[in-house]
Amino acid sequence: MQTLAEIEHFFLQELHNAKDVVIQPFMYQKQNGLVIYLDSLVDEKWLERALFDSMMKTKDQHVPLKENITALTVEEFKSAEECLPFCWIGYGIVVVESNPLQFLALKTPLTRTRAIEEPFNERALRGAHEGFIEDLTINISMVRKTARVEGLVIHTEIVGQSLKKEVAMMYIDGKADTAIVKNIENKLKAIDEDLISSPGTLNELLQESKKSVFPQILYTERPDTVVGNLMEGRIVLFIEGNPTALILPVSFFSFMQSVDDYNVHFVLGSFLRVIRMIALFISILLPSLYISLVAFHFEVIPQPLIISVKSSLQNIPYPPLIEALIMEFTIELIREAGLRLPAPIGQTIGIVGGLVIGEAVVNAGLVSNIMIIVVAVTAISSFVIPSPEMGSIIRLSRFPLMLAAATFGLIGVVLSFFVILMHLIKLESFGTPYLSPIAPFNRKGIKDAIVRFPTWLIQRHTFTSSTKPLNGDQKR
């Protein structure tokens, strides 16, 4: 049997005698005890009310300590080693020198939260203007407030080794596929990484096709988007300390849809989706098509444009591929600089930098006027894609197609595009075909994929299992 002195030494040693470690002795029913906690993570006033105030008010001297504590969450353990991980997540550890020793953990976290604001990356013209914050409890409450449906299931799991994080899994019983739910639970329990601090890390550990660069999990910070996907049978994951929710399984078309699609007339919503699909093809294919036409298939260019194109290219010392790489690299530099700098300066850098550099490289004879137009239209098209993750992958996909265009012309562009298309057809997101409902084709599901049919036609055919072809990716 360990003594209180040995237990105190154990906690001090494991917590490296940190400055914020507090060990407070107390007496309960003529038995000595210790309260051990980190004052940087624990609300001391809350802990005092839950433990000491309730102990002072009791008149029955035979009530067990656990029944006398007023904290809502009290965990009981058999050893100090089992209690230690709870110190890092805002629990106060109570040890009573009884026979055997009694170990309790009281959840009294110190909460510091920011105000609920609209997500910066997912602004909506209409609808709710609130987004998740870094507090897991508040995020769950926001979903419950928006959903208000029976069958909403929430499981929590502590993941990580050195840095432990609480992950909440949310789904609607009867709509989510039980096999996928079990698969995700097993994956969460099997995580043994030291650092799980961001959605990207959890995404890499959970996704099945790890070699694919295309995103298989959708990120969002909007409660209405989460609720819309829950109602369609998907699973949502939250990480403690992060405002981003992970939605799975998803299809390719999930990344091409915006919350505003459902806040406008279905004709306008369909038009916006078609615009995004056109922008998608422009972003992928336009630079490679220009390179292949100029380098291999000049006769395909319409006759009125040949003189203009030739005059633009005649004094350029580099082949079209080098021109495109120079400008694409410059655009990426300007984009990264705009993201890292403060907002007012970043916008100035983006506008002024693009104008000044574009004018300078053309006057210097390094890049043609036509290439400036092609790269500018391509960059604008890539920013039309609602999902930043998918937009980044689309920008990355341009480069292999540009190399194929410079080597084999249009044949290389077509073959490279079909290689990407075959990869997407083969890819799955947790058992769901990535290109569903197009491949495999589902006539009912097509009503909410590329275009948006009226809501009453979409809701007539809602699948309850996420392993079936989903009838779109509705985000209300």
C-alpha positions as CSV (number, residue, x, y, z in Angstrom):
1,M,0.0,0.0,0.0
2,Q,1.3,3.4,-1.0
3,T,1.4,6.3,1.4
4,L,0.3,9.9,0.7
5,A,3.9,11.0,0.8
6,E,4.8,8.5,-1.9
7,I,1.8,9.5,-4.0
8,E,2.8,13.2,-3.7
9,H,6.3,12.4,-4.8
10,F,5.0,10.4,-7.7
11,F,2.9,13.3,-9.0
12,L,5.6,15.8,-8.5
13,Q,8.0,13.6,-10.4
14,E,5.7,12.9,-13.3
15,L,4.6,16.5,-13.6
16,H,8.3,17.6,-13.4
17,N,7.7,19.7,-10.3
18,A,6.1,22.4,-12.6
19,K,5.3,25.8,-11.2
20,D,1.6,25.3,-11.7
21,V,1.3,22.1,-9.7
22,V,-0.8,22.5,-6.6
23,I,-0.9,19.8,-3.8
24,Q,-3.3,20.6,-1.0
25,P,-3.7,18.3,2.1
26,F,-7.1,18.0,3.8
27,M,-8.9,15.8,6.4
28,Y,-12.1,13.9,5.8
29,Q,-13.8,11.7,8.4
30,K,-10.5,11.6,10.3
31,Q,-8.7,10.4,7.2
32,N,-5.9,12.3,5.5
33,G,-6.2,13.3,1.9
34,L,-4.6,15.2,-1.0
35,V,-5.9,17.4,-3.8
36,I,-3.6,17.5,-6.7
37,Y,-4.2,19.7,-9.8
38,L,-2.6,22.2,-12.2
39,D,-3.9,25.7,-11.5
40,S,-3.3,26.7,-15.1
41,L,-6.0,24.2,-16.2
42,V,-8.4,24.0,-13.2
43,D,-10.9,26.5,-12.0
44,E,-9.9,26.7,-8.3
45,K,-13.1,28.3,-7.1
46,W,-15.1,25.6,-8.8
47,L,-13.0,22.9,-7.3
48,E,-13.3,24.5,-3.9
49,R,-17.1,24.6,-4.1
50,A,-17.3,21.1,-5.4
51,L,-15.1,19.5,-2.8
52,F,-14.4,21.6,0.3
53,D,-17.7,23.5,0.6
54,S,-19.7,20.3,0.3
55,M,-17.4,18.5,2.8
56,M,-18.0,21.3,5.3
57,K,-21.8,21.3,4.9
58,T,-22.3,17.5,5.4
59,K,-23.5,16.3,8.8
60,D,-23.4,12.6,8.2
61,Q,-19.9,11.3,9.1
62,H,-20.4,8.0,7.2
63,V,-21.1,9.3,3.7
64,P,-18.4,8.2,1.2
65,L,-16.4,11.1,-0.2
66,K,-17.5,10.4,-3.8
67,E,-21.2,10.8,-2.8
68,N,-20.4,14.0,-1.0
69,I,-18.8,15.8,-4.0
70,T,-21.0,18.1,-5.9
71,A,-19.0,18.1,-9.2
72,L,-21.0,16.8,-12.1
73,T,-18.2,14.6,-13.4
74,V,-16.4,12.4,-10.9
75,E,-14.3,9.5,-12.1
76,E,-13.0,6.8,-9.7
77,F,-9.7,5.0,-10.2
78,K,-7.6,2.4,-8.4
79,S,-4.1,3.8,-8.8
80,A,-2.2,7.1,-9.2
81,E,-1.0,6.0,-12.7
82,E,-4.6,5.9,-13.9
83,C,-5.3,9.4,-12.6
84,L,-2.2,11.1,-14.0
85,P,-3.5,11.6,-17.6
86,F,-6.5,13.5,-16.3
87,C,-4.3,16.2,-14.8
88,W,-3.5,17.4,-18.3
89,I,-7.2,17.9,-19.3
90,G,-8.4,20.0,-16.4
91,Y,-9.2,17.5,-13.7
92,G,-8.5,17.8,-10.0
93,I,-7.2,14.5,-8.4
94,V,-8.4,13.6,-4.9
95,V,-6.6,10.9,-2.9
96,V,-8.0,9.7,0.4
97,E,-5.8,7.6,2.8
98,S,-8.3,4.8,3.3
99,N,-7.8,1.0,3.0
100,P,-7.5,0.7,0.1
101,L,-6.5,4.1,-1.1
102,Q,-9.3,6.0,-2.8
103,F,-8.6,7.9,-6.1
104,L,-11.1,10.4,-7.6
105,A,-10.9,12.8,-10.5
106,L,-13.1,15.9,-10.6
107,K,-13.8,17.7,-13.8
108,T,-13.3,21.4,-13.0
109,P,-11.7,22.9,-16.1
110,L,-10.7,26.5,-16.4
111,T,-12.6,27.9,-19.4
112,R,-11.4,30.7,-21.5
113,T,-13.4,31.1,-24.7
114,R,-13.6,33.7,-27.5
115,A,-16.9,35.1,-28.8
116,I,-18.8,33.2,-31.4
117,E,-18.2,34.8,-34.8
118,E,-18.8,34.0,-38.4
119,P,-16.1,31.7,-39.9
120,F,-13.6,33.8,-41.9
121,N,-13.3,31.1,-44.7
122,E,-17.0,30.2,-44.9
123,R,-18.9,33.5,-45.0
124,A,-22.6,33.2,-46.1
125,L,-24.7,35.9,-47.7
126,R,-27.8,34.6,-46.0
127,G,-28.4,32.2,-43.1
128,A,-26.7,31.9,-39.8
129,H,-23.6,34.0,-39.1
130,E,-22.0,31.9,-36.4
131,G,-19.2,29.4,-36.4
132,F,-17.4,27.0,-34.1
133,I,-14.9,28.1,-31.5
134,E,-12.0,26.3,-29.7
135,D,-14.3,25.0,-26.9
136,L,-15.5,21.4,-27.5
137,T,-18.5,21.7,-25.2
138,I,-19.8,24.9,-26.8
139,N,-19.3,23.4,-30.3
140,I,-21.4,20.4,-29.3
141,S,-24.1,22.6,-27.8
142,M,-24.2,24.6,-31.1
143,V,-24.9,21.5,-33.1
144,R,-27.5,20.3,-30.6
145,K,-29.2,23.7,-30.8
146,T,-29.3,23.6,-34.5
147,A,-30.2,19.9,-35.0
148,R,-32.8,19.2,-32.2
149,V,-33.3,15.7,-33.5
150,E,-33.7,12.4,-31.6
151,G,-31.0,9.9,-32.2
152,L,-28.1,12.3,-32.1
153,V,-25.2,10.2,-30.7
154,I,-22.0,11.7,-29.3
155,H,-19.0,9.5,-28.4
156,T,-15.7,10.9,-27.0
157,E,-12.3,9.4,-27.1
158,I,-8.9,10.5,-25.7
159,V,-6.3,10.2,-28.4
160,G,-2.6,10.7,-28.5
161,Q,0.3,9.7,-26.2
162,S,2.4,12.6,-25.0
163,L,-0.2,15.3,-25.9
164,K,-3.6,13.9,-25.2
165,K,-6.6,15.4,-27.0
166,E,-10.3,14.7,-26.6
167,V,-12.1,13.8,-29.9
168,A,-15.9,13.8,-30.1
169,M,-17.6,11.7,-32.8
170,M,-21.2,12.7,-33.7
171,Y,-23.7,11.0,-35.8
172,I,-27.5,10.3,-36.0
173,D,-28.5,6.8,-35.1
174,G,-30.5,5.2,-37.9
175,K,-29.0,7.4,-40.6
176,A,-25.2,6.8,-40.2
177,D,-23.9,3.5,-41.4
178,T,-23.0,1.3,-38.4
179,A,-20.0,-0.3,-40.1
180,I,-18.4,3.1,-40.8
181,V,-19.1,4.2,-37.2
182,K,-17.4,1.1,-35.9
183,N,-14.5,1.6,-38.2
184,I,-13.9,5.2,-37.1
185,E,-14.2,4.2,-33.4
186,N,-11.5,1.5,-33.9
187,K,-9.3,3.9,-35.8
188,L,-9.5,6.5,-33.0
189,K,-8.8,3.9,-30.3
190,A,-5.7,2.7,-32.3
191,I,-4.1,6.1,-32.6
192,D,-0.8,6.1,-30.7
193,E,0.8,9.2,-32.1
194,D,2.5,11.7,-29.8
195,L,0.9,14.8,-31.3
196,I,-2.8,15.1,-32.3
197,S,-3.3,18.9,-32.3
198,S,-4.9,19.7,-35.6
199,P,-7.6,18.4,-38.0
200,G,-5.0,17.8,-40.6
201,T,-3.1,15.3,-38.4
202,L,-6.3,13.4,-37.5
203,N,-7.3,13.4,-41.2
204,E,-4.0,11.7,-42.2
205,L,-4.4,9.1,-39.6
206,L,-8.0,8.3,-40.4
207,Q,-8.1,8.3,-44.2
208,E,-7.9,5.0,-45.9
209,S,-6.3,5.9,-49.2
210,K,-3.2,7.6,-47.7
211,K,-1.3,7.9,-51.0
212,S,-4.0,10.0,-52.7
213,V,-3.6,13.8,-52.6
214,F,-7.3,14.5,-53.0
215,P,-9.1,15.3,-49.7
216,Q,-11.3,12.5,-48.4
217,I,-12.6,14.5,-45.4
218,L,-14.5,17.8,-45.6
219,Y,-13.6,20.6,-43.2
220,T,-16.1,23.1,-41.9
221,E,-16.6,25.6,-39.1
222,R,-20.3,26.1,-39.6
223,P,-23.0,24.4,-37.5
224,D,-25.6,24.4,-40.2
225,T,-23.2,22.6,-42.6
226,V,-22.6,20.0,-39.9
227,V,-26.3,19.5,-39.2
228,G,-27.1,19.2,-42.9
229,N,-24.4,16.4,-43.3
230,L,-25.5,14.7,-40.2
231,M,-29.1,14.4,-41.6
232,E,-27.6,12.8,-44.7
233,G,-26.0,10.0,-42.7
234,R,-22.5,11.3,-42.3
235,I,-20.2,11.3,-39.3
236,V,-18.7,14.5,-37.8
237,L,-15.5,14.7,-35.6
238,F,-14.5,17.5,-33.3
239,I,-11.1,18.0,-31.7
240,E,-10.7,19.7,-28.4
241,G,-9.2,23.1,-28.8
242,N,-9.9,23.5,-32.5
243,P,-12.9,25.1,-34.2
244,T,-12.8,22.9,-37.3
245,A,-15.2,19.9,-37.7
246,L,-14.3,16.9,-39.9
247,I,-17.1,15.4,-42.0
248,L,-16.9,11.9,-43.5
249,P,-17.6,10.1,-45.8
250,V,-17.8,12.6,-48.6
251,S,-17.7,12.7,-52.4
252,F,-15.9,15.0,-54.8
253,F,-18.9,17.1,-55.2
254,S,-19.1,17.9,-51.5
255,F,-16.1,20.2,-52.0
256,M,-17.7,22.1,-54.8
257,Q,-20.8,23.1,-52.9
258,S,-21.4,26.2,-50.7
259,V,-23.9,26.9,-47.9
260,D,-25.4,29.7,-50.0
261,D,-26.6,27.2,-52.6
262,Y,-29.5,26.4,-50.3
263,N,-30.3,30.0,-49.4
264,V,-31.2,31.1,-52.9
265,H,-33.6,29.9,-55.6
266,F,-32.7,26.5,-57.0
267,V,-32.1,28.0,-60.5
268,L,-29.5,30.4,-59.1
269,G,-28.0,27.7,-56.9
270,S,-27.6,25.4,-59.9
271,F,-26.1,28.3,-62.0
272,L,-23.5,28.9,-59.3
273,R,-22.6,25.2,-59.2
274,V,-22.2,25.1,-62.9
275,I,-19.9,28.2,-62.7
276,R,-17.8,26.4,-60.2
277,M,-17.5,23.3,-62.4
278,I,-16.5,25.4,-65.3
279,A,-13.9,27.2,-63.1
280,L,-12.6,23.7,-62.0
281,F,-11.9,22.7,-65.6
282,I,-10.4,26.1,-66.4
283,S,-8.1,25.9,-63.4
284,I,-6.9,22.4,-64.3
285,L,-6.7,22.5,-68.1
286,L,-6.2,26.1,-69.3
287,P,-2.4,26.4,-68.9
288,S,-1.7,23.0,-70.3
289,L,-4.0,23.6,-73.3
290,Y,-2.3,26.9,-74.0
291,I,1.2,25.3,-73.8
292,S,0.2,22.4,-76.1
293,L,-1.4,24.7,-78.7
294,V,1.5,27.1,-78.9
295,A,4.2,24.4,-78.8
296,F,2.6,21.6,-81.0
297,H,-0.7,22.6,-82.5
298,F,-0.4,26.1,-83.7
299,E,-2.7,25.4,-86.6
300,V,-5.7,24.8,-84.2
301,I,-5.6,28.5,-83.1
302,P,-8.3,30.5,-84.9
303,Q,-7.0,32.6,-87.8
304,P,-7.9,36.0,-86.3
305,L,-5.8,35.2,-83.2
306,I,-2.7,33.8,-84.9
307,I,-1.1,37.2,-85.6
308,S,-1.8,38.4,-82.1
309,V,-0.3,35.3,-80.5
310,K,2.8,35.3,-82.8
311,S,3.5,38.9,-82.1
312,S,3.3,38.3,-78.4
313,L,5.6,35.3,-78.5
314,Q,8.3,36.3,-81.1
315,N,10.6,38.1,-78.6
316,I,10.2,35.7,-75.7
317,P,13.4,33.8,-75.1
318,Y,11.8,30.9,-73.2
319,P,9.5,28.1,-74.3
320,P,5.8,28.3,-73.1
321,L,6.4,25.8,-70.3
322,I,9.1,28.0,-68.6
323,E,6.8,31.0,-69.0
324,A,4.0,29.2,-67.3
325,L,6.2,27.9,-64.5
326,I,7.6,31.4,-63.8
327,M,4.2,33.0,-63.6
328,E,2.6,30.1,-61.6
329,F,5.4,30.3,-59.1
330,T,5.0,34.0,-58.9
331,I,1.3,33.7,-58.3
332,E,1.9,31.2,-55.5
333,L,4.4,33.5,-53.9
334,I,2.0,36.4,-54.0
335,R,-0.8,34.2,-52.6
336,E,1.4,32.9,-49.7
337,A,2.6,36.4,-48.9
338,G,-1.0,37.7,-48.8
339,L,-2.0,35.0,-46.4
340,R,0.9,35.5,-44.0
341,L,0.7,39.3,-43.8
342,P,-1.9,41.3,-41.9
343,A,-5.2,41.6,-43.8
344,P,-4.9,45.2,-45.1
345,I,-1.2,44.7,-46.2
346,G,-2.0,41.3,-47.6
347,Q,-4.7,42.7,-49.9
348,T,-2.3,45.5,-51.0
349,I,0.4,43.0,-51.8
350,G,-2.0,40.9,-53.8
351,I,-3.2,43.7,-56.0
352,V,-0.1,45.9,-56.3
353,G,2.2,42.9,-56.6
354,G,0.2,41.3,-59.4
355,L,0.0,44.5,-61.4
356,V,3.6,45.6,-60.9
357,I,5.1,42.2,-61.5
358,G,2.8,41.5,-64.5
359,E,3.7,44.8,-66.1
360,A,7.4,44.4,-65.4
361,V,7.8,40.8,-66.8
362,V,6.0,41.8,-70.0
363,N,8.1,44.9,-70.5
364,A,11.2,42.9,-69.8
365,G,10.3,40.4,-72.5
366,L,10.3,37.4,-70.1
367,V,6.6,36.5,-70.4
368,S,4.1,37.1,-73.2
369,N,0.9,39.0,-72.7
370,I,-1.2,36.0,-73.6
371,M,0.5,34.0,-70.8
372,I,-0.3,36.7,-68.3
373,I,-4.0,36.4,-69.3
374,V,-3.9,32.6,-69.1
375,V,-2.3,32.6,-65.6
376,A,-4.6,35.3,-64.3
377,V,-7.8,33.6,-65.4
378,T,-6.5,30.3,-64.0
379,A,-5.7,31.8,-60.6
380,I,-9.1,33.4,-60.4
381,S,-10.8,30.2,-61.3
382,S,-9.0,28.3,-58.6
383,F,-10.2,30.7,-56.0
384,V,-13.9,30.0,-57.0
385,I,-13.7,26.5,-55.5
386,P,-15.3,26.8,-52.0
387,S,-13.1,24.3,-50.3
388,P,-9.5,25.6,-49.7
389,E,-8.2,22.0,-49.5
390,M,-9.7,21.0,-52.9
391,G,-8.6,24.3,-54.4
392,S,-5.0,23.7,-53.3
393,I,-5.0,20.2,-54.8
394,I,-6.5,21.6,-58.1
395,R,-3.7,24.1,-58.3
396,L,-1.1,21.3,-57.7
397,S,-2.7,19.2,-60.4
398,R,-1.9,21.8,-63.1
399,F,1.8,21.1,-63.0
400,P,1.8,17.5,-64.2
401,L,-0.6,18.4,-67.0
402,M,1.7,21.3,-68.0
403,L,4.7,19.0,-68.2
404,A,2.7,16.5,-70.2
405,A,1.5,19.3,-72.6
406,A,5.1,20.5,-73.1
407,T,6.3,16.9,-73.8
408,F,3.4,15.3,-75.8
409,G,1.0,18.1,-76.7
410,L,-2.7,17.6,-76.6
411,I,-2.3,13.8,-76.4
412,G,-0.3,14.2,-73.2
413,V,-3.0,16.6,-71.7
414,V,-5.8,14.1,-72.5
415,L,-3.9,11.1,-71.2
416,S,-2.9,12.9,-68.0
417,F,-6.4,14.1,-67.4
418,F,-7.8,10.6,-67.9
419,V,-5.2,9.2,-65.4
420,I,-6.5,11.7,-62.8
421,L,-10.1,10.8,-63.7
422,M,-9.4,7.1,-63.3
423,H,-7.8,7.7,-59.9
424,L,-10.9,9.6,-58.8
425,I,-13.2,6.8,-60.0
426,K,-11.2,4.2,-58.1
427,L,-10.9,6.3,-55.0
428,E,-13.3,5.8,-52.1
429,S,-14.0,7.9,-48.9
430,F,-14.6,5.4,-46.1
431,G,-16.6,3.0,-48.4
432,T,-18.3,5.7,-50.5
433,P,-17.3,6.1,-54.1
434,Y,-15.5,9.4,-54.5
435,L,-17.3,10.4,-57.7
436,S,-20.8,9.3,-56.6
437,P,-23.5,9.9,-57.8
438,I,-21.8,10.2,-61.2
439,A,-19.7,7.0,-60.9
440,P,-21.5,4.8,-60.2
441,F,-24.4,6.7,-61.7
442,N,-27.4,7.3,-59.5
443,R,-30.3,9.1,-61.1
444,K,-31.8,10.2,-57.8
445,G,-28.6,11.4,-56.4
446,I,-27.8,13.5,-59.4
447,K,-30.5,15.9,-58.3
448,D,-28.1,17.5,-55.7
449,A,-24.7,17.0,-57.2
450,I,-23.7,19.1,-60.2
451,V,-26.9,21.1,-60.1
452,R,-29.5,21.6,-57.4
453,F,-33.1,20.5,-57.9
454,P,-35.9,22.0,-55.8
455,T,-35.8,21.0,-52.2
456,W,-39.0,19.1,-52.2
457,L,-37.6,16.9,-55.0
458,I,-34.4,16.3,-53.2
459,Q,-36.0,15.3,-49.8
460,R,-38.2,12.7,-51.4
461,H,-35.2,10.5,-51.9
462,T,-32.9,10.7,-48.9
463,F,-30.7,7.7,-48.2
464,T,-30.2,6.7,-44.6
465,S,-27.0,4.8,-45.2
466,S,-23.8,6.6,-46.1
467,T,-22.4,3.5,-47.9
468,K,-25.1,3.9,-50.5
469,P,-24.7,6.5,-53.2
470,L,-25.5,9.8,-51.5
471,N,-28.0,12.0,-53.1
472,G,-25.8,15.0,-52.9
473,D,-24.2,17.0,-50.1
474,Q,-26.9,19.1,-48.7
475,K,-25.6,21.9,-46.4
476,R,-28.4,23.9,-44.9
